[in-house]
Amino acid sequence: MIRFLLILYALTTTVLINGQTRKGEDSNFQKWKNENMSLDERTAAYNNFIERNYLYSKPDSVAFHTKKLMNFSIKENFNLGVARAHVLNGNSKLVQSFFPEARFEYEKAIETYKQIDDLRGLGICYANMGSTYNYQSNHPKALIFYLKALKIFQKDDFNLGIAGTSNNIGILYQLFFDYDNALKYYKIAETIHSKDNDLKGLVIVYTNMAGIYDEQDKDSIAQEYYQNSINLSNKISYKSGLAIAKSGLGSYYKKRNNIELALSNYKSSIVLNREIGDNYGLAQTLSFIGLVYTYENKPDRALKYCEEAISIIDDYESIRERLDIYWCLYESFKLKNNATKSLYYHELYLVTSDSLKKQETTKKLQRMEFEKEVLADSLQQVEKGLKVEMLHQTEINEKKRNTSIALAGGFFFLLLSGGLYSRWNYVKKSKAIIEKEKDRSDNLLLNILPFEIAEELKAKGSADARDFDLVSILFTDFKGFTEASEKLTAKELIGEINVCFKAFDLICEVYKIEKIKTIGDAFMAAGGLPVPFDDSVKNTVLAALEMQEFINTRLEEKELINETAFKMRVGIHTGPVVAGIVGVKKFQYDVWGDTVNTASRMESSGETGKVNVSEVTYNLLKNDTDFIFESRGKIRAKGKGEIEMYFISKS
């Protein structure tokens, strides 16, 4: 899988002193202490001192210093210093992923900048507000703030702000696969960075553009932009940008089956990631190399890289990366004929994959399409809203331009990753990440328990067993599974079962019946629990018929190409059951009772290609004109004696 390499800008508050940025923490601190310098110069120097020495390495320490800056500015009635303190606090919260807290600080700064009519400071706050929403995937709101910032920066002729914000807008469109608009904004940023000879900015934009051209299979252009990014990174010793570009170029070559060059670039990226301490990027690239070695049938080398990757990735919220690593480990142990570990990692892969349910993916795609329309419309809305404000702000700003020291800006770089997924440079110890982990845990819990039971378990720490009077139990089983397994490889066998059970999962969702479990090649579901509803019996039968239809169709397709496929029996019985959670470790929601045993006999006494139901189920549906019944008479069932059975089909 090719990783999208998106780099997001957020503006800092580095300021220009006497026309040029001066480096050196000692000189900045000395200026801050020098009472003979102006308030503007002193607060600007302390601002730079805090930013360079604490914002990235010790963001939780920023508040201690900004409090001093704030108190000093309030005492001296110097509002620009107050605004700078708020922006610094906001940036430190953004670095730590405390997004609501960051917005609170930016809003305070916005109020102050409006009071002192500082147009550029206002633009910086709008841009950073947009970034907080971007990281939380609220893309329409992010775009609104980015566009506000862009308009202000254009009026103020602030090229650095225009370029950075254009890049961020390009990322939004790239996330929606609107490559034309994404490239439009990236090229704006590219033009400005080239004009200003901002090589680090060019590295960022070139890498983002290369990702688009790679996805569009524009090979020569993608390669050119990756190489440009690499050359510039080497020229300015920008290791972070070089690591990302190298990894992207590695994926470019892997996609085109040039394994030697893919590995060479991946390994270069690993060296750089280790040097700069980017463990997230390191884990990603390690997994990419491991996957390459599995394709090359070199399991020992693959394990070396993927086992290191899994040891690192546990510190991050990274479902997509876990999938890659689990697959790598599964393939590696399978190649080494280690069935136990191979199946273990395959199970982890399936569990993780299930957390990205098809229905969730569909919802996200639908939401993205909606948001895309909002994004397209928001440009016009923002432009209308800004006209009056911009005229007023521009007039005032022109009067003050020759007397005020403008905020300039360095940029700090936070990285977004892969296929549509975020990349960060800082370990996520914040409340936002705790909330994400909670959501992830909730999703995994809902993947093994019904919603109502999961909520009870979270509220009470336990879930009571319940009696249900009328539940339809459905069992499926593949006939000739053992014989089929002798004709298929382990991968083919598991793959075929997975295809079938995924289809069954979706069918269960459509008919609102609960999947209970799979046992080998058997599938069990129930209609009418954990919340009873009308037509649960009918829905269970309709689901069974659709499952059987899927299997029959797949059998026909496989036979046409001389491949092995399964035949299946399905049985249903309706009656009372007890349902609840089993155990305290690896617990699962399960059902018990004679109804379950009878339903199992309905399946084992059935025939392939048909749905076999009990007399109880028949009596509940016999007057429904949607079904046709074929009486089988009394059939002997193991442990049950003779039972009246019926084949059921749609009318």
C-alpha positions in Angstrom: 0.0 0.0 0.0 1.3 3.4 -0.9 1.4 5.9 1.9 0.1 9.4 1.4 2.8 11.7 2.7 1.1 14.9 3.8 2.9 17.6 5.8 0.7 20.2 7.6 1.9 23.7 8.5 1.0 25.5 11.6 2.2 29.0 12.2 4.3 30.0 15.2 4.8 33.4 16.7 8.5 33.9 15.9 8.9 37.6 15.4 11.3 39.8 13.5 13.5 42.0 15.6 15.0 45.0 13.9 14.2 43.5 10.5 15.8 40.1 10.9 15.4 37.0 12.9 18.2 36.6 15.4 19.2 33.3 16.7 20.6 32.2 20.0 18.7 31.6 23.2 21.2 33.6 25.3 20.8 36.8 23.2 17.0 36.5 23.2 17.0 36.0 27.0 19.3 39.0 27.5 17.1 41.2 25.4 14.1 40.1 27.5 16.0 41.2 30.6 17.2 44.5 29.1 15.0 47.3 30.4 16.5 49.8 28.0 14.8 48.0 25.0 11.3 48.7 23.9 8.4 46.6 25.1 7.9 45.3 21.6 11.6 44.1 21.4 11.6 42.7 24.9 8.4 40.6 24.5 9.4 39.6 21.0 12.8 38.3 22.3 11.2 36.4 25.2 8.6 35.0 22.8 11.4 33.6 20.6 13.3 32.3 23.6 10.2 30.3 24.7 9.4 29.0 21.3 12.9 27.8 20.4 13.7 26.2 23.7 10.4 24.8 24.9 7.7 24.6 22.3 8.8 21.4 20.6 11.0 19.7 23.2 9.1 20.6 26.4 5.7 21.9 25.4 4.2 21.3 28.8 6.8 23.8 30.2 5.6 26.6 27.9 2.9 27.8 30.3 5.4 28.6 33.0 7.2 31.0 30.8 4.2 32.5 29.0 2.7 33.3 32.4 5.7 35.6 33.0 5.3 37.1 29.6 1.5 37.5 30.2 2.0 39.2 33.6 4.7 41.5 32.4 2.5 42.6 29.4 -0.6 43.1 31.5 1.5 45.2 34.0 2.9 47.3 31.2 -0.5 47.5 29.4 1.1 46.1 26.3 -1.6 44.1 24.5 0.6 42.7 21.7 2.6 40.9 24.4 -0.6 39.5 25.8 -1.6 38.2 22.4 1.8 36.6 21.8 1.5 34.8 25.1 -1.9 33.4 24.1 -0.7 32.2 20.7 2.3 30.5 22.3 0.0 28.7 24.8 -2.2 27.7 21.9 0.7 26.3 20.0 1.9 24.3 23.0 -1.6 22.8 23.4 -1.7 22.0 19.7 1.7 20.2 19.9 0.3 18.1 22.8 -3.0 17.5 20.9 -5.1 19.4 23.4 -7.3 20.8 20.7 -10.2 22.5 22.6 -7.6 24.1 24.9 -5.6 25.3 21.9 -8.7 26.9 20.4 -9.5 28.7 23.7 -6.0 30.3 23.7 -6.3 31.3 20.0 -9.7 32.8 20.6 -8.3 34.9 23.4 -5.5 36.0 21.1 -8.0 36.9 18.3 -9.9 39.2 20.7 -6.7 41.0 21.5 -5.5 41.3 17.9 -8.8 42.8 16.9 -8.5 45.3 19.7 -5.1 46.4 18.5 -6.0 46.0 14.8 -3.1 43.6 14.1 -4.1 42.0 10.9 -1.2 39.5 10.5 -1.6 38.2 14.1 -5.3 37.7 13.4 -4.4 35.7 10.3 -2.0 33.5 12.2 -4.7 32.7 14.8 -7.2 31.8 12.1 -4.7 29.5 10.4 -3.9 27.7 13.6 -7.6 27.4 14.6 -8.0 25.7 11.2 -5.2 23.2 12.1 -6.9 22.2 15.3 -10.1 21.3 13.4 -8.0 19.6 10.7 -6.4 17.3 13.2 -9.8 16.3 14.5 -11.1 15.6 11.0 -13.6 18.5 11.1 -12.6 19.5 7.6 -15.4 21.9 6.7 -14.6 24.0 9.7 -10.9 23.7 9.1 -11.3 25.1 5.6 -13.4 28.1 6.8 -10.6 29.2 9.1 -7.9 28.5 6.5 -9.7 30.6 4.0 -10.1 33.4 6.5 -6.4 33.3 7.1 -5.5 33.1 3.5 -7.6 36.2 2.7 -5.9 38.2 5.4 -2.4 37.1 4.4 -3.1 38.0 0.8 -4.2 41.5 1.9 -1.2 41.8 4.1 1.2 40.5 1.4 2.5 37.9 3.9 4.0 35.3 1.6 5.0 32.8 4.3 1.4 32.8 5.6 -0.1 32.5 2.1 2.2 29.6 1.2 1.7 27.7 4.5 -2.1 28.1 4.4 -2.3 27.2 0.7 -0.5 24.0 1.5 -3.0 23.2 4.3 -5.9 23.8 2.0 -4.3 21.6 -0.6 -4.1 18.8 2.0 -7.9 19.1 2.6 -8.7 18.6 -1.0 -6.2 15.8 -1.3 -7.9 14.0 1.6 -11.1 14.2 -0.5 -9.3 12.9 -3.6 -10.0 16.2 -5.3 -6.5 16.2 -6.8 -7.1 19.1 -9.2 -7.9 21.6 -6.4 -5.2 20.1 -4.2 -2.6 20.7 -6.9 -3.9 24.2 -7.5 -3.2 25.2 -3.9 0.1 23.3 -3.7 1.3 25.2 -6.8 0.5 28.5 -5.1 2.7 27.4 -2.2 5.3 26.2 -4.6 5.5 29.5 -6.5 5.9 31.5 -3.3 8.5 29.2 -1.7 10.5 29.3 -5.0 10.3 33.1 -5.2 11.4 33.5 -1.5 14.0 30.7 -1.8 12.3 28.9 1.1 13.8 25.5 0.5 12.3 23.8 3.6 8.8 24.9 2.4 9.6 23.5 -1.1 10.5 20.1 0.5 7.1 20.0 2.1 5.1 20.9 -1.0 7.2 18.7 -3.4 6.6 15.7 -1.2 2.8 16.4 -1.0 2.6 16.9 -4.8 4.7 13.7 -5.4 2.0 11.7 -3.4 -0.7 13.0 -5.7 1.2 12.2 -8.9 2.1 8.8 -7.6 -1.6 8.0 -6.9 -2.5 9.2 -10.4 0.2 6.8 -11.8 2.1 9.8 -13.4 5.4 7.9 -12.9 7.9 10.3 -14.2 6.4 13.4 -12.6 6.0 11.7 -9.2 9.6 10.5 -9.3 10.8 13.9 -10.3 9.1 15.6 -7.3 10.2 12.9 -4.8 13.8 13.4 -6.1 13.5 17.2 -5.9 12.4 16.9 -2.3 15.3 14.6 -1.5 17.8 16.9 -3.2 16.6 19.9 -1.3 16.5 18.1 2.0 20.1 17.0 1.5 21.1 20.6 0.6 19.7 22.1 3.8 20.2 19.0 6.1 16.5 18.7 6.7 16.4 15.1 8.0 12.7 14.9 8.8 11.7 15.9 5.3 14.4 13.6 3.8 13.1 10.6 5.8 9.5 11.1 4.6 10.6 11.6 1.0 12.8 8.6 1.0 10.0 6.4 2.4 7.6 7.8 -0.2 10.1 7.1 -3.0 10.5 3.5 -1.6 6.8 3.0 -1.8 6.9 4.4 -5.4 9.4 1.8 -6.4 7.7 -1.0 -4.5 4.4 -0.2 -6.4 6.4 -0.6 -9.6 8.1 -3.9 -8.5 11.6 -2.4 -8.3 12.5 -4.2 -5.1 16.1 -3.2 -5.0 15.4 0.5 -5.1 12.4 0.2 -2.8 14.5 -1.4 -0.1 17.4 1.0 -0.6 15.1 4.1 0.0 13.2 2.4 2.8 16.5 1.6 4.6 17.7 5.2 4.2 14.5 6.4 5.7 15.0 4.1 8.7 18.4 5.5 9.4 17.1 9.0 9.3 14.1 8.2 11.5 16.4 6.7 14.1 18.6 9.8 14.1 15.7 12.2 14.6 13.8 10.0 17.0 10.6 9.7 14.8 9.4 6.4 16.1 6.1 6.5 14.3 7.7 7.0 10.9 10.3 4.3 11.9 7.6 1.7 12.7 5.8 2.4 9.4 8.9 2.0 7.3 10.0 -1.1 9.2 6.7 -2.7 8.3 7.0 -1.7 4.6 10.4 -3.5 4.5 9.0 -6.5 6.3 6.2 -6.8 3.7 8.7 -6.6 0.9 10.7 -9.5 2.3 7.5 -11.6 2.7 6.8 -11.1 -1.0 10.4 -12.1 -1.7 9.9 -15.3 0.3 12.5 -14.3 3.0 10.6 -14.8 6.2 13.6 -14.5 8.6 14.4 -11.0 7.3 10.7 -10.0 7.3 10.4 -11.0 10.9 13.4 -9.0 11.9 11.7 -5.8 10.7 8.1 -6.5 11.5 8.8 -7.7 15.1 10.6 -4.4 15.7 7.7 -2.5 14.2 5.2 -4.1 16.4 7.3 -3.3 19.5 7.2 0.4 18.6 3.7 0.8 17.3 2.0 0.0 20.6 2.6 3.6 21.7 0.4 5.0 18.9 -3.2 5.1 17.8 -2.6 3.3 14.5 -5.1 0.7 13.3 -3.9 1.0 9.6 -0.3 0.4 10.6 -1.2 -2.5 12.8 -3.0 -4.2 9.9 0.2 -4.0 7.8 2.4 -5.4 10.6 0.0 -8.2 11.6 -0.2 -9.3 7.9 3.6 -9.2 7.7 3.9 -11.4 10.8 1.2 -13.8 9.6 2.8 -14.2 6.2 6.3 -14.6 7.7 5.3 -17.3 10.2 3.3 -19.1 7.5 6.4 -19.2 5.3 8.3 -20.7 8.2 5.5 -23.3 8.7 4.8 -22.1 12.2 1.1 -22.7 12.2 0.5 -21.6 15.8 2.0 -18.1 15.4 0.7 -17.7 11.9 -2.9 -18.3 13.0 -2.4 -16.1 16.0 -1.4 -13.1 13.9 -4.0 -13.8 11.3 -6.6 -13.7 14.1 -5.2 -10.4 15.3 -5.3 -9.2 11.7 -9.0 -10.2 11.3 -10.0 -8.6 14.6 -8.3 -5.4 13.7 -9.7 -5.4 10.2 -13.2 -6.0 11.6 -12.8 -2.7 13.6 -12.8 -1.0 10.2 -16.3 -2.3 9.4 -17.7 -1.9 5.9 -20.6 0.1 7.3 -18.2 2.5 9.0 -16.2 2.9 5.9 -19.4 3.6 3.9 -20.5 6.2 6.5 -17.1 7.9 6.3 -17.2 8.0 2.5 -20.8 9.4 2.6 -19.7 12.0 5.2 -16.7 12.9 3.1 -18.8 13.4 0.0 -21.1 15.7 2.1 -18.2 17.6 3.6 -16.8 18.0 0.1 -19.9 19.8 -0.9 -19.7 22.0 2.2 -16.1 22.7 1.5 -16.9 23.8 -2.1 -19.7 26.1 -0.8 -17.8 27.5 2.1 -15.4 29.5 -0.1 -18.2 31.7 -1.3 -19.7 32.1 2.2 -16.3 33.1 3.7 -15.6 35.6 0.9 -18.9 37.4 1.5 -18.4 37.5 5.2 -14.9 38.8 5.0 -15.4 41.8 2.6 -16.5 44.3 5.2 -14.0 43.1 7.8 -11.1 43.1 5.3 -11.8 46.6 4.1 -11.8 47.9 7.6 -8.8 45.9 8.8 -6.7 46.8 5.7 -7.3 50.6 6.1 -6.1 50.4 9.7 -3.3 48.1 8.9 -1.9 50.5 6.2 -1.8 53.3 8.8 0.1 51.2 11.3 2.4 49.3 8.9 5.3 51.8 9.2 5.1 51.9 13.0 4.5 48.3 14.2 6.7 45.3 14.2 4.9 42.6 12.3 4.7 39.0 13.4 6.6 36.9 10.9 6.7 33.3 11.1 8.7 30.3 11.2 6.8 27.2 10.8 6.7 24.1 12.9 5.9 20.9 11.2 3.4 18.2 12.2 3.1 15.3 9.9 0.0 13.6 8.5 0.3 9.9 7.1 -0.8 7.2 5.0 -3.8 6.6 2.8 -5.7 9.0 4.1 -4.3 8.7 7.6 -2.4 11.3 10.3 1.2 11.3 11.1 2.6 12.9 14.2 6.1 13.7 15.5 5.3 13.6 19.2 4.2 10.8 21.5 0.6 11.2 22.2 0.2 11.6 26.0 -2.6 14.0 25.8 -6.3 13.8 26.8 -7.2 13.9 23.1 -5.3 10.6 22.5 -6.9 9.1 25.6 -10.3 9.9 24.1 -9.2 8.3 20.8 -8.0 5.2 22.6 -11.4 5.1 24.4 -13.2 5.3 21.1 -11.0 2.6 19.7 -11.7 0.3 22.7 -15.4 1.0 22.4 -15.3 0.0 18.7 -13.5 -3.2 19.5 -16.0 -3.9 22.3 -18.9 -3.4 19.9 -17.2 -5.7 17.5 -17.6 -8.6 19.9 -20.7 -7.6 21.9 -24.1 -6.2 21.0 -24.5 -2.5 21.7 -26.9 -2.9 24.6 -24.7 -5.4 26.3 -21.6 -3.4 25.7 -23.2 -0.3 27.3 -24.3 -2.4 30.4 -20.8 -3.8 30.7 -19.2 -0.4 30.6 -21.8 1.0 33.1 -21.8 -1.8 35.6 -18.6 -3.8 34.9 -20.8 -6.8 34.2 -23.8 -7.8 32.2 -26.7 -9.9 33.5 -27.9 -13.0 31.6 -31.4 -12.6 30.2 -34.2 -15.0 29.3 -35.8 -14.5 25.8 -39.1 -16.3 24.9 -38.8 -16.1 21.2 -35.5 -16.2 19.4 -34.6 -17.7 16.0 -31.3 -19.5 16.0 -29.5 -19.8 12.7 -26.6 -22.2 12.0 -24.6 -22.7 8.8 -22.0 -25.3 8.0 -19.9 -26.0 4.9 -20.3 -29.5 3.6 -17.1 -31.3 2.5 -14.9 -28.7 4.3 -12.3 -31.3 5.1 -12.0 -32.5 1.5 -11.9 -28.9 0.3 -9.1 -28.1 2.7 -6.9 -30.8 1.2 -7.2 -29.1 -2.2 -6.5 -25.5 -1.0 -3.5 -23.9 0.6 -3.9 -22.6 4.1 -4.0 -19.0 2.7 -6.6 -19.9 0.1 -8.7 -21.8 2.7 -8.7 -19.0 5.2 -9.3 -16.5 2.4 -12.4 -18.3 1.1 -13.9 -18.6 4.6 -13.2 -15.0 5.2 -15.0 -13.9 2.0 -18.0 -15.9 3.0 -18.2 -14.8 6.6 -17.7 -11.2 5.7 -20.7 -11.5 3.4 -22.7 -13.2 6.2 -21.8 -10.3 8.6 -23.2 -7.8 6.1 -26.4 -9.8 5.6 -26.9 -10.0 9.4 -26.6 -6.2 9.6 -29.1 -5.7 6.8 -31.7 -8.0 8.5 -30.9 -6.8 12.1 -29.9 -10.1 13.4 -27.1 -10.7 15.8 -24.0 -12.6 14.9 -23.1 -14.8 17.8 -19.9 -16.6 16.8 -18.0 -18.7 14.3 -16.8 -22.1 15.2 -14.3 -23.3 12.6 -16.3 -23.3 9.3 -19.7 -22.9 11.1 -21.5 -19.6 11.5 -24.1 -18.9 14.2 -26.5 -16.0 14.4 -29.8 -15.1 16.3 -32.8 -13.0 15.5 -34.8 -11.4 18.3 -32.0 -10.5 20.8 -30.6 -8.6 22.7 -33.7 -6.4 21.9 -36.7 -8.4 20.6 -38.5 -6.9 17.6 -41.4 -7.7 15.3 -40.5 -9.8 12.3 -37.4 -11.2 13.9 -38.3 -14.7 12.8 -39.0 -13.6 9.2 -35.8 -11.6 9.1 -33.8 -14.5 10.3 -35.2 -16.7 7.5 -34.6 -14.0 4.9 -31.0 -13.7 6.1 -30.5 -17.5 5.8 -32.0 -17.5 2.3 -29.7 -14.7 1.2 -26.6 -16.4 2.7 -27.5 -19.6 0.8 -28.0 -17.6 -2.4 -24.6 -16.0 -1.9 -23.0 -19.4 -1.5 -24.8 -20.9 -4.5 -23.8 -18.0 -6.7 -20.2 -18.2 -5.6 -20.2 -22.0 -6.2 -21.3 -21.4 -9.8 -18.7 -18.7 -10.4 -15.9 -20.9 -8.9 -16.9 -23.9 -11.0 -16.7 -21.9 -14.2 -13.0 -21.3 -13.5 -12.3 -24.8 -12.1 -11.7 -23.5 -8.6 -12.9 -25.2 -5.3 -15.8 -23.6 -3.5 -18.1 -24.7 -0.6 -21.6 -26.0 -0.5 -23.5 -25.1 2.6 -26.4 -26.3 4.8 -28.5 -23.9 6.8 -30.9 -24.7 9.7 -33.2 -22.6 11.8 -35.2 -23.2 15.0 -37.2 -20.8 17.1 -37.8 -20.9 20.8 -36.7 -19.7 24.3 -33.0 -19.1 25.1 -30.8 -17.7 27.8 -28.2 -15.1 26.6 -25.3 -13.4 28.3 -21.5 -13.0 28.6 -19.2 -16.0 29.2 -16.1 -15.6 31.3 -14.0 -12.6 32.3 -11.1 -13.0 29.8 -11.7 -13.1 26.0 -15.4 -13.0 26.9 -18.1 -13.3 24.3 -21.8 -13.0 24.1 -23.4 -16.4 23.8 -26.8 -18.2 24.0 -27.8 -21.4 25.6 -30.8 -23.7 25.8 -32.5 -26.5 24.0 -33.5 -24.1 21.2 -29.8 -23.9 20.3 -29.3 -27.6 20.2 -32.4 -28.1 18.0 -31.3 -25.4 15.6 -28.0 -27.2 15.3 -29.9 -30.4 14.4 -31.9 -28.5 11.8 -28.6 -27.6 10.1 -27.0 -31.1 10.3 -30.2 -32.7 9.0 -30.6 -30.3 6.1 -29.4 -30.4 2.5 -26.8 -28.3 0.7 -28.2 -25.3 -1.1 -31.4 -25.2 1.0 -32.7 -23.7 4.3 -34.1 -26.3 6.7 -36.5 -25.0 9.5 -38.3 -26.6 12.4 -42.0 -27.1 12.8 -42.1 -24.2 15.4 -40.6 -21.8 12.8 -42.9 -23.1 10.2 -46.0 -22.5 12.3 -44.9 -18.9 12.9 -44.5 -18.2 9.2 -46.9 -20.6 7.4 -49.4 -17.8 6.6 -46.7 -15.5 5.2 -47.2 -15.3 1.4 -43.6 -14.4 0.9 -42.5 -18.0 1.6 -43.1 -21.4 0.1 -42.7 -24.5 2.4 -41.8 -28.1 1.4 -42.7 -30.6 4.1 -40.1 -33.2 4.7 -42.1 -35.2 7.2 -40.4 -36.4 10.4 -36.6 -36.7 10.2 -34.5 -38.4 12.8 -32.1 -36.0 14.5 -29.3 -37.0 16.8 -30.4 -36.9 20.4 -33.8 -35.5 19.5 -35.6 -38.4 17.9 -37.9 -37.7 15.0 -38.6 -34.0 14.3 -41.0 -32.4 11.8 -38.9 -30.4 9.3 -39.5 -28.1 6.3 -37.5 -26.6 3.5 -38.3 -23.0 3.0 -37.8 -20.7 0.0 -39.1 -17.4 -1.3 -42.3 -17.4 -3.2 
